[in-house]
Amino acid sequence: MDDDYEIVMSPLCREVTRDGSTVEILIYRGEHDDEWILEVVDEYGGSTVWDDPFPMEKFALDEAMRVIEEEGITAFMRPPKNKLN
């Protein structure tokens, strides 16, 4: 049995910049899965992943863009926490 789990990245993945901030929209699925996962990674490395998968990769992209347009790109921003020494 092969223990490697291949991830298929959608060609719809992209970076989006608004108001001086950039996020990376990642849309992916397992090689044997039918549904797509949506993840948005901010410029600090913070990640937002949707709980429910999407039946089509375009639906995932549409959802990410809807949030950016309606709530602003800062809806995805998770600035790093300051560490106390």
C-alpha positions as MATLAB code, in Angstrom:
seq = 'MDDDYEIVMSPLCREVTRDGSTVEILIYRGEHDDEWILEVVDEYGGSTVWDDPFPMEKFALDEAMRVIEEEGITAFMRPPKNKLN';
ca = [
       0.000    0.000    0.000;
       1.280    3.459   -0.921;
       1.350    5.822    2.069;
       1.879    8.942   -0.044;
      -1.143   11.206   -0.251;
      -0.985   13.313   -3.370;
      -2.469   16.811   -3.310;
      -3.920   18.255   -6.506;
      -3.639   22.041   -6.684;
      -6.201   23.920   -8.729;
      -5.023   26.160  -11.554;
      -7.358   28.758  -10.005;
      -4.960   29.331   -7.080;
      -3.706   32.904   -7.006;
      -2.452   35.843   -5.013;
      -4.798   38.764   -4.469;
      -3.686   42.215   -3.353;
      -6.029   44.879   -2.034;
      -5.245   48.026   -0.069;
      -1.574   47.106    0.228;
      -2.193   43.620    1.680;
      -1.753   40.315   -0.141;
      -3.305   36.909    0.470;
      -2.751   33.632   -1.311;
      -5.872   31.722   -2.304;
      -5.196   27.987   -2.284;
      -7.700   25.526   -3.719;
      -6.787   21.859   -3.512;
      -8.048   18.316   -3.076;
      -6.687   14.855   -2.523;
      -5.939   12.959   -5.713;
      -8.923   10.641   -5.142;
     -11.297   13.235   -3.667;
     -14.136   14.900   -5.552;
     -14.450   18.048   -3.440;
     -12.140   21.038   -3.137;
     -10.687   22.639   -0.014;
     -10.388   26.420    0.209;
      -7.550   27.943    2.202;
      -6.499   31.592    2.327;
      -3.021   32.369    3.641;
      -2.213   35.921    4.726;
       1.108   37.730    4.392;
       2.041   36.712    7.961;
       1.549   33.017    7.237;
      -1.820   32.860    9.021;
      -4.257   30.424    7.472;
      -8.042   30.420    7.124;
      -9.526   27.099    5.983;
     -13.213   26.619    5.249;
     -14.903   23.835    7.216;
     -16.949   22.585    4.287;
     -15.426   21.537    0.964;
     -16.701   22.805   -2.389;
     -18.023   20.579   -5.198;
     -16.239   22.686   -7.828;
     -13.005   24.653   -7.606;
     -14.671   27.727   -9.156;
     -17.145   27.805   -6.252;
     -14.215   27.931   -3.832;
     -12.589   30.823   -5.696;
     -15.923   32.649   -5.897;
     -16.343   32.331   -2.115;
     -12.876   33.700   -1.365;
     -13.402   36.629   -3.723;
     -16.856   37.304   -2.246;
     -15.361   37.623    1.233;
     -12.612   39.932   -0.045;
     -15.113   42.145   -1.858;
     -17.742   42.231    0.913;
     -15.608   42.181    4.079;
     -12.265   43.414    2.788;
      -8.961   41.610    2.546;
      -8.279   42.351    6.219;
     -10.908   39.728    7.090;
      -8.096   37.229    6.477;
      -5.267   39.059    8.248;
      -3.855   37.382   11.350;
      -0.861   39.495   12.465;
       1.751   37.498   14.360;
       1.498   37.641   18.121;
       4.356   39.360   19.921;
       6.431   36.935   21.908;
       7.642   38.037   25.316;
      11.243   37.157   26.117;
];
